[in-house]
Amino acid sequence: MSDKKCVVIVEDDPDARDYLTAILEDNGYEPVTAADGEEGLQKVRERKPAVILLDLMMPKKSGMKFLNEIKQDEELKSIPIVVESGASAVTGVDMRKYLEDPPYRDRKAKALGMDIDITPDAYLEKPVDPDMLVEILKKLA
């Protein structure tokens, strides 16, 4: 068994998965990849990673549904989740503001029918800055 901290990458874009995998490997983490939310849940349950990197816009199970399921699961809810997405342009939700501004989060969550208490632990806009990702992982893992 490796002493590297496991990070599950839940990302449907193969190029983004490869990019994130390379960053993690270069910085001493053990990446485990999943191409969609369903596969991601399976990998998280199997591996109990130190951190989850999560894309929001995915087939089969969206990142928001995945986030809700993890944060409501007693066994898994303590695993930190870092959302990495370009969804702000698509959804009209400024994810950074969503995380940092509770009144904004409350309004947007209500409008989207989301549970306002369920938020990721960090957010990175795509394309992900490798240094920012590593800095966040060091804080969370």
C-alpha positions as CSV (number, residue, x, y, z in Angstrom):
1,M,0.0,0.0,0.0
2,S,1.3,3.4,-1.0
3,D,1.9,6.1,1.6
4,K,0.9,8.8,-1.0
5,K,-2.4,10.5,-0.3
6,C,-5.1,9.3,-2.7
7,V,-7.1,12.0,-4.7
8,V,-10.1,10.9,-6.7
9,I,-10.6,12.9,-9.9
10,V,-14.2,12.9,-11.1
11,E,-13.9,14.5,-14.6
12,D,-15.6,13.5,-17.9
13,D,-13.0,15.3,-20.1
14,P,-10.1,12.9,-20.8
15,D,-7.6,15.7,-21.4
16,A,-8.6,17.4,-18.1
17,R,-8.2,14.0,-16.3
18,D,-4.7,13.6,-17.8
19,Y,-3.7,17.1,-16.9
20,L,-4.9,16.8,-13.3
21,T,-3.3,13.3,-13.0
22,A,0.0,14.7,-14.1
23,I,-0.2,17.6,-11.6
24,L,-1.0,15.2,-8.7
25,E,1.7,12.6,-9.6
26,D,4.3,15.4,-9.9
27,N,3.4,16.5,-6.4
28,G,3.4,13.2,-4.7
29,Y,-0.3,12.3,-4.7
30,E,-1.9,9.1,-5.9
31,P,-4.6,10.0,-8.5
32,V,-7.5,7.7,-9.1
33,T,-9.8,8.8,-12.0
34,A,-13.5,8.5,-12.8
35,A,-15.2,9.6,-16.0
36,D,-18.5,10.4,-14.5
37,G,-20.4,10.9,-11.2
38,E,-21.5,7.3,-10.9
39,E,-18.0,5.9,-11.4
40,G,-16.7,8.6,-9.1
41,L,-19.0,7.5,-6.3
42,Q,-17.9,3.9,-6.7
43,K,-14.2,4.9,-6.6
44,V,-14.7,7.2,-3.5
45,R,-16.5,4.4,-1.6
46,E,-13.7,1.9,-2.5
47,R,-10.7,4.2,-1.8
48,K,-11.9,6.7,0.8
49,P,-9.6,9.4,-0.6
50,A,-7.9,12.3,1.2
51,V,-9.6,14.7,-1.3
52,I,-12.0,14.6,-4.3
53,L,-11.5,16.8,-7.4
54,L,-14.9,17.2,-9.0
55,D,-16.1,18.6,-12.3
56,L,-19.7,20.0,-12.2
57,M,-20.8,19.4,-15.8
58,M,-20.8,15.6,-16.4
59,P,-22.9,12.8,-17.9
60,K,-24.8,10.2,-15.9
61,K,-24.6,12.1,-12.6
62,S,-23.8,15.8,-12.4
63,G,-21.2,17.2,-10.1
64,M,-23.9,18.9,-8.0
65,K,-25.8,15.6,-7.5
66,F,-22.5,13.9,-6.7
67,L,-21.6,16.7,-4.2
68,N,-25.1,16.3,-2.5
69,E,-24.8,12.5,-2.2
70,I,-21.3,12.7,-0.7
71,K,-22.1,15.4,1.8
72,Q,-25.2,13.5,2.9
73,D,-23.4,10.2,3.4
74,E,-22.2,9.7,7.0
75,E,-19.2,7.6,5.9
76,L,-18.0,10.1,3.2
77,K,-19.2,13.6,4.1
78,S,-15.9,14.5,5.9
79,I,-13.9,14.0,2.6
80,P,-13.0,17.5,1.3
81,I,-14.2,18.2,-2.2
82,V,-12.6,20.7,-4.6
83,V,-14.8,21.7,-7.5
84,E,-12.9,22.4,-10.7
85,S,-15.2,23.7,-13.4
86,G,-15.8,26.1,-16.1
87,A,-19.5,26.0,-15.2
88,S,-19.8,29.6,-14.1
89,A,-20.1,30.7,-17.8
90,V,-22.7,28.0,-18.4
91,T,-24.8,28.2,-15.3
92,G,-24.6,31.9,-14.6
93,V,-23.5,31.1,-11.0
94,D,-20.2,32.7,-9.9
95,M,-18.9,29.6,-8.0
96,R,-16.2,31.6,-6.2
97,K,-18.8,34.1,-5.0
98,Y,-21.1,31.2,-4.2
99,L,-18.6,29.8,-1.8
100,E,-17.5,33.1,-0.2
101,D,-20.7,35.1,0.0
102,P,-23.5,33.5,2.0
103,P,-26.3,35.9,0.9
104,Y,-25.4,35.3,-2.8
105,R,-25.2,31.5,-2.1
106,D,-28.6,31.5,-0.5
107,R,-30.3,33.3,-3.4
108,K,-28.6,31.2,-6.1
109,A,-29.2,27.9,-4.2
110,K,-32.9,28.7,-3.7
111,A,-33.2,29.6,-7.4
112,L,-31.5,26.4,-8.4
113,G,-33.4,24.2,-5.9
114,M,-30.2,23.2,-4.1
115,D,-29.5,22.6,-0.5
116,I,-27.7,25.7,0.7
117,D,-25.8,23.9,3.4
118,I,-24.0,21.7,0.9
119,T,-21.0,23.4,-0.6
120,P,-17.6,22.2,-1.8
121,D,-14.5,22.9,0.4
122,A,-12.8,24.8,-2.4
123,Y,-13.3,25.9,-6.0
124,L,-11.0,26.3,-9.0
125,E,-12.0,27.7,-12.3
126,K,-10.8,25.8,-15.4
127,P,-8.2,25.8,-16.7
128,V,-6.9,24.8,-13.3
129,D,-3.7,26.6,-12.1
130,P,-1.4,23.8,-10.9
131,D,0.1,25.9,-8.1
132,M,-3.3,26.9,-6.8
133,L,-4.4,23.2,-6.9
134,V,-1.4,22.1,-5.0
135,E,-1.8,24.8,-2.4
136,I,-5.4,23.8,-1.8
137,L,-4.5,20.1,-1.6
138,K,-1.9,20.9,1.0
139,K,-4.5,22.6,3.1
140,L,-7.2,19.9,2.7
141,A,-5.4,16.6,2.5
